[in-house]
Amino acid sequence: MDLGISGKWALVCGASKGLGLGCAKALAAEGVHVLMVARGLEALSSSASELIAKSQGNTRASVQFVAADITTEAGRAAVFAQRRDFDIVVTNAGGPPTGDFRQFDREDWIRAVEANMLTPIELIKATVDGMAARGFGRIVNITSSAVKAPIDVLGLSNGARSGLTGFVAGLARSSLAASGVTINNLLPGAFETDRLQAVLQGAADKTGQALDIVAAARRNTIPARRFGTPDEFGAICAFLCSQQAGYINGQNVLADGGAYPGTF
């Protein structure tokens, strides 16, 4: 299927690895020009080089990258200094630490809200009016399945990402929708990423069990009996950015292998 977004420009955050890289790959494969952003220059440069090599046969797409911390004002300024206008924005920031909420202090909460709520809002604010003026825009916020089914040790993430979810619910239904701009949240469950490994390792450390035992137990809670792959996640993101997805707006799209037990 041609997603109809060849030649568009996308900003993909947290794009050096994991789910962000999966999204960047999928968009570039559709002929989208991608600006990749992540903090670590070495990993980002390596991933960007890989995408550039793959897209050499696809003259429709170009790949650029900026090593910056998108959660800071200076990092966002560096991104927008390279390019101002985007048709697609994929917001993504590393999840905050796990733990008992009693151990979190005010600064922990501020950092979580800054990264996982305020940063996406700032990126939306900086790009959405240009999208509306051009008559096309797609914003996909990578959040977490914990927004729908909160996990006790992810208190910081539960709180900050739920705040973003509430904000998006209102904004997506504003006048922007009539201008061809959609805003959706993509909620990953258990995917093969460094973040998942860190969560599993934390559970192993807490229980004293071996990591492979903890991982197997987690897989057994998923009807698919496996973890997702970043490429699968990227394909979902690319579809939400497509012309065909123009009537999907203000939604929380859950990708978790069927793990969520509810009807709604």
VENSUL-V973175 format. One record per backbone hydrogen bond with DSSP energy under -1.0 kcal/mol. NH is the residue of the N-H (numbers start at 1). CO is the residue of the C=O. If there is no record, write none. Layout:
BEGIN
[[NH,CO] [NH,CO]]
END
This chain:
BEGIN
[[7,31] [8,5] [10,33] [11,88] [12,35] [13,90] [15,37] [21,17] [22,18] [23,19] [24,20] [25,21] [26,22] [27,23] [28,24] [29,25] [31,28] [32,27] [33,8] [34,62] [35,10] [36,64] [37,12] [38,66] [44,40] [45,41] [46,42] [47,43] [48,44] [49,45] [50,46] [51,47] [52,48] [53,49] [54,50] [55,51] [58,55] [61,58] [64,34] [66,36] [68,38] [70,68] [72,69] [76,72] [77,73] [78,74] [79,75] [80,76] [81,77] [83,79] [87,9] [88,9] [89,138] [90,11] [91,140] [99,153] [103,100] [104,101] [109,105] [110,106] [111,107] [112,108] [113,109] [114,110] [115,111] [116,112] [117,113] [118,113] [119,114] [121,117] [122,118] [123,119] [124,120] [125,121] [126,122] [128,124] [131,127] [132,128] [133,129] [134,130] [136,131] [137,180] [138,87] [139,182] [140,89] [141,184] [142,91] [143,186] [145,188] [147,144] [148,145] [149,145] [154,151] [158,154] [159,155] [160,156] [161,157] [162,158] [163,159] [164,160] [165,161] [166,162] [167,163] [168,164] [169,165] [170,166] [171,167] [172,168] [174,171] [177,174] [179,176] [180,177] [181,176] [182,137] [184,139] [185,251] [186,141] [187,253] [189,255] [192,228] [193,191] [197,193] [198,194] [199,195] [200,196] [201,197] [202,198] [203,199] [204,200] [205,201] [206,202] [207,203] [208,204] [214,210] [215,211] [216,212] [217,213] [218,214] [219,215] [220,216] [221,218] [222,219] [224,257] [225,222] [228,190] [233,229] [234,230] [235,231] [236,232] [237,233] [238,234] [239,235] [240,236] [241,237] [242,239] [243,3] [246,243] [248,245] [250,183] [253,185] [255,187] [259,256]]
END
